[in-house]
């Protein structure tokens, strides 16, 4: 079973920041992070459509320029160990520059499920190529399955995965229809039958986001291919996985 860091090591450092992503590198096979467009068309790494929850600012990401986003403290509302810290919202380029020299897999979630962000798929692919990141180190995922289809049209060599938060009727069939190689369900929704059917169809199952080591152990028992978790270092230690 593989381990992916959810928005980096987001229990240790503010989610989707360079600090969180860098801290996760030694402990995982892959790192998941989210990309939006700023108002001036720059790819930025943040989960929500607004900056309200994770920064000291307000407003939609798409309504703020990169310069305005960079003025915000992306650690202002961090509730982990040590409390709020000072850091910034990274650009996609900054994250790619950090991860390019490593061997970890990049699981890039295209946040097009609320705001469509026309061109985000092509932009993200182009930036990955600019940093020389090999296709076999890339997974593009999205709750917007139109984005999955778009990535497949742009570059069939890139692995794609469909995200879904609720039970989906035969998700392995939907994945195959889209040419996706994996399904990424909420860990609370996946069943043993889902895993069996996916594997029979040649589809991998990576679940997000088990909250405890016991949750991870349960996912291992189901036979999932990977877990996407906030604290891979601690979970692996508690399960005696090295």
N, C-alpha and C positions, 0 to 999 in steps of 0.2 A: 504494500500500500504506500502511495506517495503522500507527501505532506506539502501543502501550499499555505503560505501566510496570507491571511485575509486583510487586505489594505496594509500590508506589511505586518510587523510585529505590533499590532494595534492595541494590545494590552499594556505594552511597555512604553510606547511612544504615541503621540497623536497620529491617528489613522491617515494613511495616504500621504505621509510626509517623507522626506528623504531620510530622516532619522529612523522612522519605523521600517522603511524598506531596507535600509542598510543593516539594521539590527537583525533582520530575519535571514539574511543571506546564508550564514553558516549552518542554519538548522533546517533548511527546507529544500525540496526539489524544485519548487516554483513559488512565485509571488503574484498574487492577484491585486490589481489596482484599477481605478476607474478614471475614464477620461471624458471631459466635456470640452466645449469651445468657449473661450472668452468672447467678449463683444468684438474684439479685433481679430478673431479667427485664429487664436493660438490654443493649442491643446493644453489643458491644465488638469491636474490630478486632484480630484475631490469627488466625494460620493454623491452628495445631494445636489439637486438643481439650484439650491440657494446656499449662501454661505452662513446662514443664521445659526445652524446647530453646532458647527465646528470652529467658527472664528468669532472675532469680536466685531464683525460687521453684519450688515443686513443686505438683502437683495439677491436677485438671481445672478448666477454665474454668467449667463449669456448677456446680461445687461452691464457687466463691468469689464473694463479693459484690463489687460494684463498688468499694467502699472497700478491700477486701482486694487486688483486682487493681491498684488505683491505687498501692498501696504498693510494688509490684514494679518493678524496673528492667528495662524492655523492651529496653535496649541492653547488658545485662550480658554477653551472650555474642556480641556482634557481632564478626566477624572481619575486617571491612573496614579501609580505611585509617584509621589512628589508634587502632584497637582499640576496646575497650568504651567506651560513652558512657552518660551518665545521661539516660534519657527514660522515658516512661510508656506503658502500653497506652491508646490513645485509645478514646473511645466513638464509636459511629456518629454521634451528634449532632456531636461535635467535627470529624469528617471532613467531614460534610455542610456544616457552617458554613464550613469552609475552602474547599471546592470549589464551593459554590453560586454565588459571584460570578464564577467563571471560565467558560470555554466548553468545558472538557474533558468528555469522556464518562466516566460513572461505570460501570465494570464491577464490579458487586457480586456476589461469590461467596457464595451461601448455603451455609454449612458444615453441611448437614444429612445428609451421607452416612454419618456414624458415629453421631452423636446427632441425633435427629430435630428437636429444638427446636420443639415445636408452637407455631404462631403466629408464627414468625420471618418468614415471607413477608409476612404482613399488617402486622406491626410495621415492617418495613423499608420497605415501600411507604408507610405512613403517615408515617414520619419524613421520607422524601424529599419528600412532598407538603408537609409542614410547613415545609420550607426552600424551597419554591417551585421545585424542580428539575423542569424540563420533561420530559415523557415521552421526547422524542426524544434526551435526554442520558443515558438509563438503559438499561443492559443487565443483566439478572439471569441469572446462570449458576449451575450446580450439577452435581456428580456424581450427586446424587440427583434423578432425573428426575421423581419425584413432586412435588418442589418446583417444577419448571418448570411442570408441569400446574397446580399450585395458583396460581402467579403469573398464569398465563393466565386462570384462572377469576376471580381477583380484579380483574384489569385487563388486558384484551386489548390495550390500547394499548402496554403495556410490552414492549420487545423481550426475548426470552429466548434462551438458548444452552445447548446440552447439552455438558457436559464429559465426556471419556472418556480414560483413560490407555493403553488397549490397542486393537488393531484391533477395530472394531465393524462388524458386517455392515450394509452400506448405511446409514451414519449419517444421510445426507441424508433417507432415508425415515423414520427414527425422529424426526428433527427436524420434518419436515412433519406427522407424526402428532400431535406434541405442540403444533404451532403455533409452534415455535421458528423464529427467523430465521437462526440461525447454529449451526455446530458449532465446538467449541473442543477439538481433539485435542492430545495430546502431539506435539510437532514431529517426534519420532523415529518416529512411527507413520503419519504422513500420506503419501499417495502422490499422484502426478499424477492418477491415475484418481479418487481421492477428491475432489480439487479440481474436476475436470471434471464429475463427477456432481452434486456439490453445486451448482455454478454453473448447471447445466442445470435443477436443481430450484428455483433462486432462493434458494439457501442460501449465506450467506457462510461463509468458513473463516478462523478466527483461531487461530493455533497458539501453544501455550506450551511450553517456555520455551527458545528457542534460546540456546545458551550462548556462542557466539562470533560475530564478524562474518561468518565463513565460513558458519556455520549460517544466519544471516539471509539471506545472499546465495543460499543454496540454496533457502530458502523463497520468496524473490522469484522465482526461476526456476520454481518450481512454480506460481506464480500465486496464492498465498494473499492474502487480503484484509487481514490484519493479523498482526503479530507481537506477542506479549506477552513483554517482556524485562526483565531486571534492571537493565540499564545502557543505556537508549536514547540518552543523550547521547553516550557513547563510541562505540557501534556506528554511529550516524548519521555521526559525524565520520570514522570509519575507512572508511566507504563513500561519503564525500563527499556525504552527503544533508543538505540544509539546510532 
